[in-house]
Amino acid sequence: MKIYLQLICTFFKLGLFSFGGGYAMIPLIEKEIESHGWMTATEFSNIIAIAEMTPGPIAVNSATFVGYKTAGILGGIIATIGVALPSLLLILLVSQIFFKYQDHPVNKMIFYGIRPVIVGLITTATVFVGKTAFFHWEVSLAGIKDLFGFLNFSSIAICIISFIGMLRFKIHPILMIGISAVLGVVSMYLF
Amino acid sequence: MEGGRAFYAQIIMTEEVSFKKLKEIFFIFLKLGAFTFGGGYAMIPLIEEEVVHKRKWIKEEEVIDVFAVAESIPGAIAINSSTFIGYKIAGRKGAIAANIGVILPSVFIITLIASVFGRFQDNPIIQAALLGVRSCVVALIGVAAFSLSKKALRDKLTVLLWLITVLCILIMDLHPIFMIISGGLIGLLVMKIMPDKVEEIIKGRGDNE
């Protein structure tokens, strides 16, 4: 019983105090795990690797995983509720205010300034994810020898195909994810 | 002001929302949760497809505002944005339906992986497939940036703000929340020093629809 209470309190706190989305939450989760002695650093880094690979918000994935590893299926569910609950409560609170003043000129001007920032954040997210997808990390660890050995051309090709496929040919994003997975496997056998 | 009141009334009305609609919201966000790789932003093209174009529940430009709010409060962006859209569509119950819907696939998939597959991530075929997916995620986020830029970057000032944001984050590694607050303040500053532009900006939003 005590472990469930610890899990829900810990992950509620994480959900409530982490700005900047799931990735920003990872170091905080690590700190909590350390202080509770729930698992080793290697176990944790394995969990993050899997949480990144599987679909769904990374905050939820890692919460479910840590909860499961510490206290079984119920632990996973409880940790997840803990991490998602602050979002629900805060959104319920914020939306009431947001919709009340939505059409107010002051609010419209604030969002006039915020919108380009959000597009900027998404643009930089493209760069950050691109960095992890387009470079061979084994090579990058050894240092940059030559650009051609460094770049992962099949990844770049899949990215361009996906971009054109969705924007120009209106391929459904889910279908495009499936096609990309197949292309990834095909390119492994080709190159 | 009139429009604001009408919209608020609409929100109150949608509190009495049908079970059928809640079920639809739940299943759409279930789908979003199951196919969102790589965080909240990669979800945007899927939201545009399912919620904006197919069902016309929210407008394209509202998607940016949803993510502005999702970024400004703590928590995972994917959960915040889903919950907020749920609220926009069907009030409080809609928010709960979307919130549960988007997290449920994760709980299921992770529990399955943690209990059944020990080290599936070491399989080379799965690694190759995931690299393909990750490359697609770059495109998904790129598509999101591209389609949202058409709505958000409408004049020289907004293009400049976009550029400054990108440079500040890439070069100086500034925290997103700092950029968001600055953006909002600049919006207010424009209102203060160029009051005659305000009407044009607010109206321009309507013309673009």
Chai-1 contact restraints between the chains, C-beta under 6 A:
chainA,res_idxA,chainB,res_idxB,connection_type,confidence,min_distance_angstrom,max_distance_angstrom,comment,restraint_id
A,G15,B,G75,contact,1.0,0.0,6.0,A-B,restraint_1
A,L16,B,P74,contact,1.0,0.0,6.0,A-B,restraint_2
A,F17,B,P74,contact,1.0,0.0,6.0,A-B,restraint_3
A,S18,B,P74,contact,1.0,0.0,6.0,A-B,restraint_4
A,F19,B,P74,contact,1.0,0.0,6.0,A-B,restraint_5
A,F19,B,I177,contact,1.0,0.0,6.0,A-B,restraint_6
A,G20,B,P176,contact,1.0,0.0,6.0,A-B,restraint_7
A,G21,B,G40,contact,1.0,0.0,6.0,A-B,restraint_8
A,G21,B,A76,contact,1.0,0.0,6.0,A-B,restraint_9
A,G21,B,I77,contact,1.0,0.0,6.0,A-B,restraint_10
A,G22,B,A76,contact,1.0,0.0,6.0,A-B,restraint_11
A,A49,B,Q121,contact,1.0,0.0,6.0,A-B,restraint_12
A,I50,B,Q121,contact,1.0,0.0,6.0,A-B,restraint_13
A,M53,B,L130,contact,1.0,0.0,6.0,A-B,restraint_14
A,T54,B,I109,contact,1.0,0.0,6.0,A-B,restraint_15
A,P55,B,A34,contact,1.0,0.0,6.0,A-B,restraint_16
A,P55,B,F35,contact,1.0,0.0,6.0,A-B,restraint_17
A,P55,B,T36,contact,1.0,0.0,6.0,A-B,restraint_18
A,P55,B,F37,contact,1.0,0.0,6.0,A-B,restraint_19
A,G56,B,G33,contact,1.0,0.0,6.0,A-B,restraint_20
A,G56,B,P105,contact,1.0,0.0,6.0,A-B,restraint_21
A,G56,B,S106,contact,1.0,0.0,6.0,A-B,restraint_22
A,P57,B,A76,contact,1.0,0.0,6.0,A-B,restraint_23
A,P57,B,A78,contact,1.0,0.0,6.0,A-B,restraint_24
A,P57,B,I79,contact,1.0,0.0,6.0,A-B,restraint_25
A,A59,B,A76,contact,1.0,0.0,6.0,A-B,restraint_26
A,V60,B,I103,contact,1.0,0.0,6.0,A-B,restraint_27
A,V60,B,S106,contact,1.0,0.0,6.0,A-B,restraint_28
A,N61,B,S106,contact,1.0,0.0,6.0,A-B,restraint_29
A,N61,B,I110,contact,1.0,0.0,6.0,A-B,restraint_30
A,T64,B,S106,contact,1.0,0.0,6.0,A-B,restraint_31
A,T64,B,V107,contact,1.0,0.0,6.0,A-B,restraint_32
A,T64,B,I110,contact,1.0,0.0,6.0,A-B,restraint_33
A,F65,B,I110,contact,1.0,0.0,6.0,A-B,restraint_34
A,F65,B,A114,contact,1.0,0.0,6.0,A-B,restraint_35
A,Y68,B,T111,contact,1.0,0.0,6.0,A-B,restraint_36
A,Y68,B,A114,contact,1.0,0.0,6.0,A-B,restraint_37
A,I73,B,T111,contact,1.0,0.0,6.0,A-B,restraint_38
A,G76,B,T111,contact,1.0,0.0,6.0,A-B,restraint_39
A,T80,B,I103,contact,1.0,0.0,6.0,A-B,restraint_40
A,T80,B,V107,contact,1.0,0.0,6.0,A-B,restraint_41
A,A84,B,I79,contact,1.0,0.0,6.0,A-B,restraint_42
A,A84,B,I103,contact,1.0,0.0,6.0,A-B,restraint_43
A,P86,B,G75,contact,1.0,0.0,6.0,A-B,restraint_44
A,S87,B,G75,contact,1.0,0.0,6.0,A-B,restraint_45
A,S87,B,I79,contact,1.0,0.0,6.0,A-B,restraint_46
A,S87,B,N80,contact,1.0,0.0,6.0,A-B,restraint_47
A,S87,B,T83,contact,1.0,0.0,6.0,A-B,restraint_48
A,L88,B,T83,contact,1.0,0.0,6.0,A-B,restraint_49
A,L88,B,N99,contact,1.0,0.0,6.0,A-B,restraint_50
A,L90,B,I73,contact,1.0,0.0,6.0,A-B,restraint_51
A,I91,B,T83,contact,1.0,0.0,6.0,A-B,restraint_52
A,I91,B,F84,contact,1.0,0.0,6.0,A-B,restraint_53
A,I91,B,A95,contact,1.0,0.0,6.0,A-B,restraint_54
A,L92,B,A95,contact,1.0,0.0,6.0,A-B,restraint_55
A,S95,B,Y87,contact,1.0,0.0,6.0,A-B,restraint_56
A,F99,B,I11,contact,1.0,0.0,6.0,A-B,restraint_57
A,D103,B,G3,contact,1.0,0.0,6.0,A-B,restraint_58
A,D103,B,G4,contact,1.0,0.0,6.0,A-B,restraint_59
A,K108,B,I202,contact,1.0,0.0,6.0,A-B,restraint_60
A,M109,B,G187,contact,1.0,0.0,6.0,A-B,restraint_61
A,M109,B,L188,contact,1.0,0.0,6.0,A-B,restraint_62
A,M109,B,M191,contact,1.0,0.0,6.0,A-B,restraint_63
A,I110,B,G184,contact,1.0,0.0,6.0,A-B,restraint_64
A,I110,B,G187,contact,1.0,0.0,6.0,A-B,restraint_65
A,F111,B,D65,contact,1.0,0.0,6.0,A-B,restraint_66
A,Y112,B,G187,contact,1.0,0.0,6.0,A-B,restraint_67
A,Y112,B,I201,contact,1.0,0.0,6.0,A-B,restraint_68
A,G113,B,G183,contact,1.0,0.0,6.0,A-B,restraint_69
A,G113,B,G184,contact,1.0,0.0,6.0,A-B,restraint_70
A,G113,B,I186,contact,1.0,0.0,6.0,A-B,restraint_71
A,G113,B,G187,contact,1.0,0.0,6.0,A-B,restraint_72
A,I114,B,A68,contact,1.0,0.0,6.0,A-B,restraint_73
A,I114,B,I180,contact,1.0,0.0,6.0,A-B,restraint_74
A,I114,B,G183,contact,1.0,0.0,6.0,A-B,restraint_75
A,I114,B,G184,contact,1.0,0.0,6.0,A-B,restraint_76
A,R115,B,I64,contact,1.0,0.0,6.0,A-B,restraint_77
A,R115,B,A152,contact,1.0,0.0,6.0,A-B,restraint_78
A,P116,B,A152,contact,1.0,0.0,6.0,A-B,restraint_79
A,P116,B,L153,contact,1.0,0.0,6.0,A-B,restraint_80
A,P116,B,T158,contact,1.0,0.0,6.0,A-B,restraint_81
A,P116,B,L161,contact,1.0,0.0,6.0,A-B,restraint_82
A,P116,B,W162,contact,1.0,0.0,6.0,A-B,restraint_83
A,V117,B,T165,contact,1.0,0.0,6.0,A-B,restraint_84
A,V117,B,M179,contact,1.0,0.0,6.0,A-B,restraint_85
A,V117,B,I180,contact,1.0,0.0,6.0,A-B,restraint_86
A,V117,B,G183,contact,1.0,0.0,6.0,A-B,restraint_87
A,I118,B,I64,contact,1.0,0.0,6.0,A-B,restraint_88
A,I118,B,F67,contact,1.0,0.0,6.0,A-B,restraint_89
A,I118,B,A68,contact,1.0,0.0,6.0,A-B,restraint_90
A,V119,B,A145,contact,1.0,0.0,6.0,A-B,restraint_91
A,V119,B,L148,contact,1.0,0.0,6.0,A-B,restraint_92
A,V119,B,S149,contact,1.0,0.0,6.0,A-B,restraint_93
A,V119,B,A152,contact,1.0,0.0,6.0,A-B,restraint_94
A,V119,B,W162,contact,1.0,0.0,6.0,A-B,restraint_95
A,G120,B,W162,contact,1.0,0.0,6.0,A-B,restraint_96
A,G120,B,T165,contact,1.0,0.0,6.0,A-B,restraint_97
A,G120,B,V166,contact,1.0,0.0,6.0,A-B,restraint_98
A,L121,B,P176,contact,1.0,0.0,6.0,A-B,restraint_99
A,I122,B,Y41,contact,1.0,0.0,6.0,A-B,restraint_100
A,I122,B,A144,contact,1.0,0.0,6.0,A-B,restraint_101
A,I122,B,A145,contact,1.0,0.0,6.0,A-B,restraint_102
A,T123,B,A145,contact,1.0,0.0,6.0,A-B,restraint_103
A,T123,B,V166,contact,1.0,0.0,6.0,A-B,restraint_104
A,T124,B,V166,contact,1.0,0.0,6.0,A-B,restraint_105
A,T124,B,I169,contact,1.0,0.0,6.0,A-B,restraint_106
A,T124,B,L170,contact,1.0,0.0,6.0,A-B,restraint_107
A,A125,B,Y41,contact,1.0,0.0,6.0,A-B,restraint_108
A,A125,B,I141,contact,1.0,0.0,6.0,A-B,restraint_109
A,T126,B,I141,contact,1.0,0.0,6.0,A-B,restraint_110
A,T126,B,G142,contact,1.0,0.0,6.0,A-B,restraint_111
A,T126,B,A145,contact,1.0,0.0,6.0,A-B,restraint_112
A,V129,B,G38,contact,1.0,0.0,6.0,A-B,restraint_113
A,V129,B,V137,contact,1.0,0.0,6.0,A-B,restraint_114
A,V129,B,V138,contact,1.0,0.0,6.0,A-B,restraint_115
A,G130,B,V138,contact,1.0,0.0,6.0,A-B,restraint_116
A,A133,B,R134,contact,1.0,0.0,6.0,A-B,restraint_117
A,A133,B,S135,contact,1.0,0.0,6.0,A-B,restraint_118
A,A133,B,V138,contact,1.0,0.0,6.0,A-B,restraint_119
A,S155,B,S135,contact,1.0,0.0,6.0,A-B,restraint_120
A,I158,B,G132,contact,1.0,0.0,6.0,A-B,restraint_121
A,I158,B,S135,contact,1.0,0.0,6.0,A-B,restraint_122
A,C159,B,S135,contact,1.0,0.0,6.0,A-B,restraint_123
A,C159,B,V138,contact,1.0,0.0,6.0,A-B,restraint_124
A,C159,B,A139,contact,1.0,0.0,6.0,A-B,restraint_125
A,S162,B,C136,contact,1.0,0.0,6.0,A-B,restraint_126
A,S162,B,A139,contact,1.0,0.0,6.0,A-B,restraint_127
A,F163,B,A139,contact,1.0,0.0,6.0,A-B,restraint_128
A,F163,B,G142,contact,1.0,0.0,6.0,A-B,restraint_129
A,M166,B,V143,contact,1.0,0.0,6.0,A-B,restraint_130
A,L167,B,V143,contact,1.0,0.0,6.0,A-B,restraint_131
A,P173,B,P45,contact,1.0,0.0,6.0,A-B,restraint_132
A,P173,B,L46,contact,1.0,0.0,6.0,A-B,restraint_133
A,I174,B,F35,contact,1.0,0.0,6.0,A-B,restraint_134
A,M176,B,C136,contact,1.0,0.0,6.0,A-B,restraint_135
A,I177,B,V133,contact,1.0,0.0,6.0,A-B,restraint_136
A,I177,B,C136,contact,1.0,0.0,6.0,A-B,restraint_137
A,S180,B,G132,contact,1.0,0.0,6.0,A-B,restraint_138
A,S180,B,V133,contact,1.0,0.0,6.0,A-B,restraint_139
A,S180,B,C136,contact,1.0,0.0,6.0,A-B,restraint_140
A,A181,B,A129,contact,1.0,0.0,6.0,A-B,restraint_141
A,A181,B,G132,contact,1.0,0.0,6.0,A-B,restraint_142
A,A181,B,V133,contact,1.0,0.0,6.0,A-B,restraint_143
A,L183,B,G132,contact,1.0,0.0,6.0,A-B,restraint_144
A,G184,B,A128,contact,1.0,0.0,6.0,A-B,restraint_145
A,G184,B,A129,contact,1.0,0.0,6.0,A-B,restraint_146
A,G184,B,L131,contact,1.0,0.0,6.0,A-B,restraint_147
A,G184,B,G132,contact,1.0,0.0,6.0,A-B,restraint_148
A,V185,B,I125,contact,1.0,0.0,6.0,A-B,restraint_149
A,V185,B,A128,contact,1.0,0.0,6.0,A-B,restraint_150
A,V185,B,A129,contact,1.0,0.0,6.0,A-B,restraint_151
A,M188,B,A128,contact,1.0,0.0,6.0,A-B,restraint_152
